[in-house]
Amino acid sequence: METLHLLVLAVVSVGALACLGWLPSTGTKKKRKKEAKESTRWNVFHLHFDNLHKKTQSAAMVIDGGPKSTKLFRKETGSSERHFVLTDSEDKHSIRLDRGLLFSRHRLQIAVDNQPILAVQPGRKGTGTPKIEFAKKAYKCSLQGDVKDREFELRRDNRLVAIVSRRAAATVDGARDGCYRIETLKGEKTLPLLGVLLGLEVALGKPPAE
């Protein structure tokens, strides 16, 4: 009888603690498990551009962390005002930027490994937001957020595949000025995303902080 009484008291006590929020509920445990699982699905790395907004052949796109730490160097292929290419040190991969001619001279075409992925039409200088057109067959994505402020997401079929933020790079990670913090789903190809960022960076121009 006494054992039964103690068992009843224990059950009541556990129930009371759960009601007061002192014990994690089943829902909380599931949420924590889901969050832990989500955190392992993402790669986080930083990206910054060196001398991109200066008339120099030493411009580079530098990637720190993530699946691979690498650096893409600028290689001129003609007039620097019209087009240039960023290649890796082994010349295996490339991101090419081409400007249009005459009335479309401000329009930018971006290709990754010779595959066009998007076109960017810069907005009005200092005020406008660039217009972006993805090459659907090569890189099926939509962009949501504040492009001008360099804070946005990339989605494919309404599924989040990448988060880009300059603000988080400084406030969360304490990274150098001008860095992007990039989070991508593991398995997501990095090079097309870098092509998107290159096109937007050129279209937007030099950031105020730099």
Secondary structure as GFF3:
##gff-version 3
##sequence-region A 1 210
A	DSSP	alpha_helix	2	20	.	.	.	ID=ss1
A	DSSP	alpha_helix	26	39	.	.	.	ID=ss2
A	DSSP	beta_strand	42	50	.	.	.	ID=ss3
A	DSSP	beta_strand	60	65	.	.	.	ID=ss4
A	DSSP	beta_strand	70	76	.	.	.	ID=ss5
A	DSSP	beta_strand	83	87	.	.	.	ID=ss6
A	DSSP	beta_strand	94	99	.	.	.	ID=ss7
A	DSSP	three_ten_helix	102	104	.	.	.	ID=ss8
A	DSSP	beta_strand	108	112	.	.	.	ID=ss9
A	DSSP	beta_strand	115	121	.	.	.	ID=ss10
A	DSSP	beta_strand	131	134	.	.	.	ID=ss11
A	DSSP	beta_strand	142	146	.	.	.	ID=ss12
A	DSSP	beta_strand	151	156	.	.	.	ID=ss13
A	DSSP	beta_strand	159	165	.	.	.	ID=ss14
A	DSSP	alpha_helix	166	171	.	.	.	ID=ss15
A	DSSP	beta_strand	180	185	.	.	.	ID=ss16
A	DSSP	alpha_helix	190	204	.	.	.	ID=ss17
###
